[in-house]
């Protein structure tokens, strides 16, 4: 456990890096850490002066001190907050980012490798792909993670392997002292492999304030397919900065379903997808139902680098009370990416006089033979529809739930897993009733 005395998180991290410099690591990791920390030290934490962080101020999160590398107690863990009715899945558990082997249930999946990120250094795919994708974005928070990550998992699915059932990764936050955790994940799907990963974020009762800086790199080889869910269910003591970098090759498919619900105080999601071969397909879906003073910021990049690829993105935001939703979606179509088909849509329903949405859908097209579109809508409850439902004997609260369900249905209906879809729709209803 770190007991470094400092007046700010930046000072703590500087001291922590000096300690890491003295450890006995491979030359590969040491070189990566050195370059990454130099980048972070020069850039510092992002501020509202950075265009991509214009509406998302993290000063209050980083201008304080935390326990670093906190010890975790895995006794008597209550995982019930992550339960999804009707879901039959393997389960992997991370406590403050630390992989807990005792809860792993993938032994019967021949060839699938799961181990802590620290133990994966000798893996061929680790050496080839670690810090080779997310770090090229220039993100200061990614650089910080690369320099000082202390936890996370390496997961690889071998060639031609179809994982028999979903893998649920449960991220648990727990501790009686305010802590800062940096989790680093690397998921590899080899050629023709298929998997479904459901990541659930929960907070145990009586957990102190916590801040997470998480980076996940995903590599899909030829004809690999991944269905990937984020279900953010943490409590209001939690704040999360998540970066997901996806690198796709020929004929691969990546679907991301990003869902955030009332509770967690702050979330920043950066989801970047690079389509670096022909005939690649990616779908990004988001449902964000917010309440109280939550802030959830979703930044996405879909980078069409080669021809004959398709992407589809649809995000829906429903902020209540004084909550704030931010959406910035960028689609790049490179000069060589002819015959691209790209769609992006962001729809927003504001509930509450003090709720807010900041949205910026973007297209940058450098090819001429493409089909691309993007759009945004903003509105509130349809009072005529509400009156129609109430005139037929439906109570006001039930009518509001029905209207929000109808609003979110365009996205939830595209979920590939029926159990997760029903679960998310139930969470939407509960989030409106609270």
ROSE-628899 format. One line per 3 residues: number of its first residue (from 1); for each residue x, y, z of C-alpha. Coordinates in Angstrom, 1 decimal. Last residue first. Layout:
NUM = X,Y,Z; ...
***
This chain:
434 = -36.0,6.6,-8.4; -38.8,5.6,-10.9; -36.9,6.6,-14.0
431 = -33.8,4.6,-13.1; -36.0,1.6,-12.4; -37.5,1.7,-15.8
428 = -34.1,2.1,-17.5; -32.7,-0.7,-15.4; -35.5,-3.0,-16.6
425 = -34.6,-2.1,-20.2; -31.0,-2.9,-19.5; -31.8,-6.3,-18.0
422 = -34.1,-7.2,-20.9; -31.4,-6.4,-23.4; -28.7,-8.2,-21.3
419 = -30.8,-11.4,-21.2; -31.6,-11.1,-25.0; -27.9,-10.8,-26.0
416 = -27.3,-9.3,-29.4; -28.5,-5.8,-28.4; -30.1,-4.1,-31.4
413 = -33.5,-3.7,-29.8; -31.8,-1.7,-27.1; -30.8,1.1,-29.5
410 = -34.1,1.8,-31.3; -35.9,1.0,-28.1; -34.4,3.9,-26.1
407 = -37.2,6.4,-27.2; -39.9,3.8,-26.8; -38.6,2.9,-23.4
404 = -38.6,6.6,-22.5; -42.2,6.9,-23.6; -43.3,3.8,-21.7
401 = -41.6,5.0,-18.5; -43.3,8.4,-18.8; -46.7,6.7,-19.2
398 = -46.0,4.6,-16.1; -45.2,7.7,-14.1; -48.3,9.5,-15.4
395 = -50.7,6.7,-14.7; -52.2,4.9,-17.7; -56.0,5.2,-18.0
392 = -56.4,5.8,-21.7; -56.3,9.6,-21.3; -53.0,9.2,-19.6
389 = -51.5,7.6,-22.7; -52.8,10.3,-25.1; -51.7,13.1,-22.7
386 = -48.2,11.7,-22.6; -48.1,11.4,-26.4; -49.3,15.0,-26.7
383 = -46.7,16.1,-24.1; -43.9,14.6,-26.1; -41.2,14.5,-23.4
380 = -38.2,16.7,-24.2; -36.1,17.3,-27.3; -32.8,17.3,-29.0
377 = -31.9,15.6,-32.3; -28.5,14.9,-33.9; -27.2,13.8,-37.2
374 = -24.6,12.0,-39.2; -24.4,10.6,-42.7; -21.8,8.8,-44.9
371 = -22.0,6.9,-48.2; -18.6,7.0,-49.9; -16.9,7.4,-53.3
368 = -15.1,10.7,-52.8; -12.5,10.0,-50.1; -11.1,12.5,-47.6
365 = -14.1,12.7,-45.3; -14.1,14.2,-41.8; -17.5,13.8,-40.2
362 = -18.5,15.1,-36.7; -21.3,14.7,-34.2; -21.0,17.3,-31.4
359 = -23.3,17.1,-28.5; -23.6,18.9,-25.2; -26.7,17.9,-23.2
356 = -28.0,19.5,-20.0; -30.5,18.8,-17.2; -31.7,21.8,-15.2
353 = -35.3,21.9,-16.2; -35.8,18.2,-15.9; -36.0,15.4,-18.4
350 = -34.0,16.0,-21.6; -34.3,13.5,-24.4; -31.3,13.3,-26.7
347 = -30.7,11.6,-30.0; -27.2,11.0,-31.5; -26.9,9.4,-34.9
344 = -23.9,8.2,-37.0; -23.8,6.2,-40.2; -20.7,5.1,-42.3
341 = -20.6,3.2,-45.6; -17.1,3.3,-47.1; -16.7,2.5,-50.8
338 = -13.3,4.3,-50.9; -11.1,4.3,-47.8; -7.8,5.3,-49.4
335 = -8.2,9.0,-48.7; -9.2,8.3,-45.1; -12.8,8.4,-43.8
332 = -12.8,9.7,-40.2; -16.0,9.6,-38.1; -16.0,11.5,-34.9
329 = -18.6,11.3,-32.2; -18.7,13.8,-29.3; -21.4,13.2,-26.8
326 = -21.8,14.9,-23.4; -24.6,14.2,-20.9; -25.2,16.4,-17.9
323 = -27.4,15.6,-14.9; -29.3,18.3,-13.0; -32.6,16.4,-12.7
320 = -32.8,13.8,-15.6; -30.5,13.2,-18.5; -31.7,10.8,-21.3
317 = -29.0,10.3,-23.9; -29.2,8.0,-26.9; -26.2,7.0,-29.0
314 = -26.3,5.3,-32.5; -23.3,4.4,-34.5; -23.0,2.2,-37.6
311 = -19.8,1.4,-39.4; -19.0,-0.2,-42.7; -15.9,-1.1,-44.6
308 = -15.2,-1.5,-48.4; -12.0,0.6,-48.5; -9.2,1.1,-45.8
305 = -8.6,3.5,-43.0; -12.1,4.2,-41.7; -11.5,5.6,-38.2
302 = -14.5,5.5,-35.9; -13.8,7.8,-33.0; -16.0,8.1,-29.9
299 = -16.2,10.4,-27.0; -18.8,9.7,-24.4; -19.1,12.1,-21.4
296 = -21.3,11.2,-18.4; -21.8,13.7,-15.7; -24.2,12.9,-12.8
293 = -25.8,15.7,-10.8; -29.1,13.9,-9.9; -29.9,11.4,-12.7
290 = -28.6,9.9,-15.9; -30.0,7.4,-18.4; -27.3,6.8,-21.1
287 = -27.9,4.3,-23.8; -25.1,3.8,-26.3; -24.5,1.7,-29.5
284 = -21.3,1.4,-31.6; -21.3,-1.0,-34.6; -18.2,-2.0,-36.5
281 = -17.6,-3.8,-39.8; -14.4,-4.6,-41.7; -14.4,-5.6,-45.3
278 = -11.0,-4.2,-46.1; -8.3,-3.6,-43.5; -7.4,-1.1,-40.8
275 = -10.8,-0.3,-39.3; -9.6,1.6,-36.2; -12.2,1.9,-33.4
272 = -11.9,4.4,-30.6; -14.1,4.5,-27.5; -13.2,7.3,-25.0
269 = -15.6,7.0,-22.1; -15.6,9.7,-19.3; -17.8,8.8,-16.3
266 = -18.6,10.9,-13.2; -20.8,10.4,-10.2; -21.9,6.8,-10.6
263 = -25.5,6.3,-9.5; -28.1,6.6,-12.2; -27.2,4.4,-15.3
260 = -24.7,4.2,-18.1; -24.8,1.7,-21.0; -22.3,1.2,-23.8
257 = -23.0,-1.6,-26.3; -20.0,-2.2,-28.5; -20.1,-4.4,-31.6
254 = -16.8,-5.4,-33.4; -16.8,-7.5,-36.6; -13.7,-8.7,-38.4
251 = -13.6,-9.3,-42.2; -10.0,-8.1,-42.5; -8.3,-6.5,-39.4
248 = -9.6,-4.5,-36.5; -7.9,-2.5,-33.8; -10.1,-1.4,-30.9
245 = -8.9,1.2,-28.3; -11.1,1.6,-25.2; -10.3,4.5,-22.8
242 = -12.1,4.7,-19.5; -12.0,7.6,-17.0; -14.2,6.6,-14.1
239 = -15.5,8.3,-10.9; -17.1,6.4,-8.0; -18.6,7.6,-4.8
236 = -22.0,8.0,-6.6; -22.3,4.2,-6.9; -21.2,2.0,-9.8
233 = -23.7,0.5,-12.3; -21.9,1.1,-15.6; -22.8,-1.8,-18.0
230 = -20.2,-1.9,-20.8; -21.0,-4.6,-23.4; -18.8,-6.1,-26.1
227 = -19.8,-8.5,-28.9; -16.6,-9.6,-30.6; -16.1,-11.3,-33.9
224 = -12.8,-12.5,-35.6; -12.8,-12.8,-39.4; -9.1,-11.8,-39.6
221 = -7.6,-10.7,-36.2; -9.4,-8.6,-33.7; -7.2,-6.6,-31.3
218 = -8.7,-4.9,-28.2; -6.8,-2.5,-26.0; -8.4,-1.5,-22.7
215 = -7.3,1.5,-20.6; -8.8,2.3,-17.2; -8.2,5.4,-15.0
212 = -10.3,4.9,-11.9; -11.1,7.3,-9.1; -12.6,6.3,-5.8
209 = -14.6,7.9,-3.0; -14.9,5.6,0.0; -16.9,2.3,-0.2
206 = -19.6,1.8,2.4; -21.5,-0.7,0.2; -19.7,-2.4,-2.7
203 = -19.4,-0.5,-6.0; -20.3,-2.1,-9.3; -19.0,-2.0,-12.9
200 = -20.2,-4.8,-15.2; -18.2,-5.7,-18.3; -20.0,-8.2,-20.7
197 = -17.7,-9.9,-23.2; -19.0,-12.0,-26.1; -16.5,-14.1,-28.0
194 = -15.7,-15.4,-31.5; -12.4,-16.5,-33.0; -12.0,-16.8,-36.8
191 = -8.4,-15.4,-36.6; -7.2,-14.6,-33.1; -9.2,-12.6,-30.6
188 = -6.9,-10.6,-28.3; -8.0,-8.6,-25.2; -5.5,-6.4,-23.4
185 = -6.5,-4.8,-20.1; -4.8,-2.1,-18.0; -6.4,-0.9,-14.7
182 = -5.2,2.2,-12.9; -6.7,2.7,-9.4; -6.9,5.8,-7.2
179 = -8.2,5.4,-3.7; -10.2,7.2,-1.0; -10.0,5.0,2.1
176 = -12.6,2.5,3.3; -12.2,0.3,0.2; -14.2,-1.3,-2.6
173 = -14.7,-0.9,-6.3; -15.6,-4.1,-8.2; -15.2,-4.6,-11.9
170 = -17.1,-7.8,-12.9; -16.1,-9.3,-16.2; -18.8,-11.4,-17.6
167 = -17.7,-13.9,-20.3; -20.6,-15.0,-22.6; -21.0,-18.6,-23.5
164 = -19.3,-21.3,-25.6; -16.3,-19.2,-26.7; -15.9,-19.9,-30.4
161 = -12.3,-20.8,-31.0; -11.1,-20.8,-34.7; -7.7,-19.3,-33.7
158 = -7.2,-18.8,-29.9; -9.1,-16.4,-27.6; -6.8,-14.2,-25.6
155 = -7.4,-12.3,-22.3; -4.8,-10.3,-20.4; -6.1,-8.7,-17.2
152 = -5.8,-5.6,-15.1; -3.6,-4.2,-12.4; -0.7,-1.8,-11.5
149 = -0.7,0.7,-14.4; 1.9,3.4,-13.9; 3.5,4.4,-17.1
146 = 0.9,2.9,-19.5; -1.9,4.4,-17.4; -0.4,7.9,-17.4
143 = 0.1,7.6,-21.2; -3.5,6.7,-21.6; -4.5,9.7,-19.5
140 = -2.3,12.0,-21.5; -3.9,10.8,-24.8; -1.6,11.0,-27.8
137 = -3.7,8.5,-29.8; -0.7,6.3,-30.5; -0.8,5.0,-26.9
134 = -4.1,3.2,-27.5; -2.6,1.1,-30.2; 0.9,-0.2,-29.6
131 = 0.7,-0.1,-25.8; 0.7,-3.9,-25.7; 0.3,-5.4,-29.2
128 = 3.3,-7.5,-30.2; 4.8,-8.2,-26.7; 1.4,-9.0,-25.4
125 = 0.5,-11.2,-28.3; 3.7,-13.3,-27.8; 3.0,-13.8,-24.1
122 = 6.0,-13.2,-21.9; 4.7,-10.1,-20.3; 1.3,-11.7,-19.4
119 = 2.0,-12.1,-15.7; 1.6,-8.4,-14.9; -1.6,-8.2,-17.0
116 = -3.2,-10.8,-14.7; -4.1,-14.0,-16.5; -6.8,-15.3,-18.9
113 = -6.0,-17.7,-21.8; -8.6,-19.4,-23.8; -7.2,-22.6,-25.4
110 = -9.9,-25.0,-24.1; -12.8,-23.2,-22.4; -13.4,-25.6,-19.5
107 = -11.2,-23.6,-17.1; -13.0,-20.4,-17.7; -14.6,-19.9,-14.3
104 = -12.4,-17.3,-12.6; -13.5,-16.4,-9.1; -10.4,-17.7,-7.3
101 = -8.1,-16.0,-9.8; -9.0,-12.5,-8.5; -7.6,-10.0,-11.0
98 = -6.8,-6.7,-9.3; -8.5,-3.7,-10.9; -10.0,-2.4,-7.7
95 = -11.3,-6.0,-7.3; -11.4,-7.6,-10.7; -13.7,-10.7,-11.1
92 = -14.0,-13.0,-14.2; -17.3,-14.8,-14.7; -18.4,-17.3,-17.3
89 = -21.9,-16.7,-18.3; -25.5,-18.0,-18.2; -27.6,-14.8,-18.0
86 = -31.3,-15.3,-17.0; -31.3,-12.4,-14.6; -28.1,-10.3,-14.7
83 = -26.2,-10.3,-11.4; -23.7,-7.5,-11.0; -25.1,-6.1,-7.8
80 = -25.0,-9.7,-6.4; -21.2,-9.8,-6.3; -20.9,-9.7,-2.5
77 = -17.3,-10.4,-1.6; -17.0,-12.3,1.7; -13.2,-12.2,1.7
74 = -11.5,-10.5,-1.3; -9.8,-7.8,0.7; -7.8,-5.4,-1.5
71 = -4.6,-3.6,-0.8; -4.5,-0.1,-2.2; -2.2,0.5,-5.1
68 = -2.3,4.3,-4.5; -4.2,5.8,-1.6; -5.5,9.1,-2.8
65 = -4.6,12.8,-2.9; -6.4,15.8,-4.1; -6.5,18.1,-7.2
62 = -7.2,15.2,-9.5; -10.9,14.7,-9.1; -11.9,18.4,-8.5
59 = -9.9,19.4,-11.6; -11.7,16.8,-13.8; -13.8,19.3,-15.8
56 = -15.7,17.8,-18.7; -17.4,20.3,-21.0; -14.3,21.4,-23.0
53 = -12.5,18.1,-22.5; -12.0,17.3,-26.2; -11.2,21.0,-26.9
50 = -8.5,21.1,-24.3; -8.9,24.3,-22.2; -11.4,22.4,-20.1
47 = -8.3,20.6,-18.6; -6.4,17.4,-19.3; -4.0,16.2,-16.7
44 = -0.4,17.0,-17.4; 1.0,17.2,-20.9; 4.8,17.2,-20.2
41 = 4.6,14.7,-17.3; 2.2,12.6,-19.2; 4.5,12.3,-22.3
38 = 7.6,11.7,-20.2; 5.6,9.0,-18.3; 4.7,7.2,-21.5
35 = 8.2,7.2,-22.8; 9.6,5.8,-19.6; 6.9,3.3,-19.2
32 = 7.3,1.9,-22.7; 11.1,1.6,-22.2; 10.7,-0.1,-18.9
29 = 8.2,-2.5,-20.4; 10.4,-3.6,-23.2; 13.5,-3.7,-21.1
26 = 11.8,-6.2,-18.8; 11.2,-5.1,-15.3; 13.4,-5.1,-12.1
23 = 12.0,-2.1,-10.1; 13.9,1.1,-9.5; 12.0,3.1,-12.1
20 = 8.7,2.0,-10.4; 9.7,4.0,-7.3; 10.4,7.1,-9.3
17 = 7.0,6.6,-10.9; 5.3,6.5,-7.6; 6.9,9.8,-6.6
14 = 5.6,11.5,-9.7; 2.2,9.9,-9.3; 1.9,11.3,-5.8
11 = 2.9,14.8,-7.0; 0.2,14.6,-9.7; -2.4,13.4,-7.2
8 = -1.9,16.5,-5.1; -0.5,17.6,-1.7; 1.9,14.7,-1.2
5 = 2.8,12.0,1.3; 3.4,8.6,-0.2; 1.8,5.9,1.9
2 = 1.3,3.4,-0.9; 0.0,0.0,0.0
***
